[in-house]
Amino acid sequence: MTKKIKEIAIYGKGGIGKSTTTSNISAALSDAGYNVMQVGCDPKSDSTNTLTGGKSIPTVLDSLRKGRGALKVEDVIFEGFNGIHCVEAGGPEPGVGCAGRGIITAVEFLKQENVYEEYSPDIVLYDVLGDVVCGGFAMPIREGVADQVYTVSSADFMAIYAANNLFKGIKKYSTGGGALFSGLIANSITFGAQKEILEDFTKQTKSTIAGFVPRSLTVTQAELSGKTTIEASPDSEQADVYRKLAKDIYNNKEEYVPSPLESDELKDWAESWSDKLLDLKKQEEGDFKI
């Protein structure tokens, strides 16, 4: 009987920390004894860098463009930290083609070559750019490639805007067997107000929070050395945060369709929080007056 593989897509706008989060989840799950594969689905092709000592690996699209003859599995799958199987989909040449094409090509290649049967991962993590949910980037959702979808978001408006757009994509494809949502990963949470903003956003969109990840210099230090926090600082509090998040995600059974806000609703909601934060700032400034 074929082993059931858990396939998870983690979305997030560029620069929000989705690759950092995904790689640390992969490292934590690998440390816990799971066979892990991470597929980078961002044209920047840097999803797996901290799993490979800071080095970039050849991408599926680049290998296809430069290759002579049939592409071999070993040309695009590389072993990273603790035996994690690393793949980068890649992107088109600058100014040519769809940025999401790499995802479609890479996933089709992995399926056609029976890679999952050969490498037998317990879990496959797709790290997907979520600024826009175009045809290529929506593929893991639209085709039901992933069992579950998560999004990484801070309390910044553009990150929340991207998350809301992702919800629209999930809702659109849900009637045709598309992947469902399983939680928002709240990243770079330093202040209580940031936590409250995201909690309120998930309440408004009938969604859930999978976990909170605080901003930490431990993460920065690890990445500067080309490593995940799990590898570079395994005894740190931040490593424990990622371990708990990884465990909770692996065991999470929630799969549902969120309720995205319309553009005007999202704008009104954001403005209401702007007013609240302005009042809070005035109160804090008043507390410091003598």
RAHU-V111312 format. One record per backbone hydrogen bond with DSSP energy under -0.5 kcal/mol. NH is the residue of the N-H (numbers start at 0). CO is the residue of the C=O. Records with the same first field share a line. If there is no record, write none. Layout:
BEGIN
NH = CO, CO
END
This chain:
BEGIN
4 = 2
5 = 121
6 = 4
7 = 5, 123
8 = 147
9 = 125
10 = 8, 149
11 = 127
15 = 12
20 = 16
21 = 17
22 = 18
23 = 19
24 = 20
25 = 21
26 = 22
27 = 23
28 = 24
29 = 25
30 = 26
31 = 27
32 = 29
33 = 28
35 = 33
36 = 122
37 = 84
38 = 124
39 = 37, 86
40 = 126
44 = 41
48 = 45
50 = 47
51 = 47, 48
53 = 48
54 = 51
59 = 87
60 = 88
62 = 58
63 = 59
64 = 60
65 = 61
66 = 62
68 = 66
74 = 71
75 = 72
76 = 72
77 = 75, 85
79 = 83
80 = 50
82 = 79
83 = 80
84 = 35
85 = 77, 83
86 = 37
88 = 39
95 = 92
100 = 97
101 = 98
102 = 99
103 = 99
104 = 100
105 = 101
106 = 102
107 = 103
108 = 104
109 = 105
110 = 106
111 = 107
112 = 108
113 = 110
114 = 109
117 = 113
118 = 114
119 = 115
121 = 34
122 = 34
123 = 5
124 = 36
125 = 7, 123
126 = 38, 124
127 = 9, 125
128 = 40
129 = 11
133 = 131
137 = 133
138 = 135
140 = 137
141 = 137
142 = 138
143 = 140
144 = 138
145 = 139
146 = 6
147 = 6
148 = 179
149 = 8
150 = 182
151 = 10
152 = 184
159 = 155
160 = 156
161 = 157
162 = 158
163 = 159
164 = 160
165 = 161
166 = 162
167 = 163
168 = 164
169 = 165
170 = 166
171 = 167
172 = 168
173 = 169
174 = 170
175 = 172
176 = 173
177 = 172
178 = 140
179 = 146
180 = 255
181 = 148
182 = 148
183 = 207
184 = 150
185 = 183, 210
186 = 152, 184
187 = 212
188 = 212
189 = 187
193 = 190
194 = 190
195 = 191
196 = 192
197 = 193
198 = 194
199 = 195
200 = 196
201 = 197
202 = 198
203 = 199
204 = 200
205 = 202
206 = 201
209 = 183, 207
210 = 183
212 = 185
213 = 211
218 = 215
219 = 215
220 = 216
221 = 217
222 = 218
223 = 219
224 = 220, 221
225 = 222
226 = 221
227 = 49
231 = 227
232 = 228
235 = 232
239 = 235
240 = 236
241 = 237
242 = 238
243 = 239
244 = 240
245 = 241
246 = 242
247 = 243
248 = 244
249 = 245
250 = 246
251 = 247, 248
255 = 180
257 = 255
258 = 204
259 = 257
265 = 261
266 = 262
267 = 263
268 = 264
269 = 265
270 = 266
271 = 267
272 = 268
273 = 269
274 = 270
275 = 271
276 = 272
277 = 273
278 = 274
279 = 275
280 = 276
281 = 277
282 = 278
283 = 279
284 = 280
285 = 281
286 = 282
287 = 283, 284
288 = 285
END
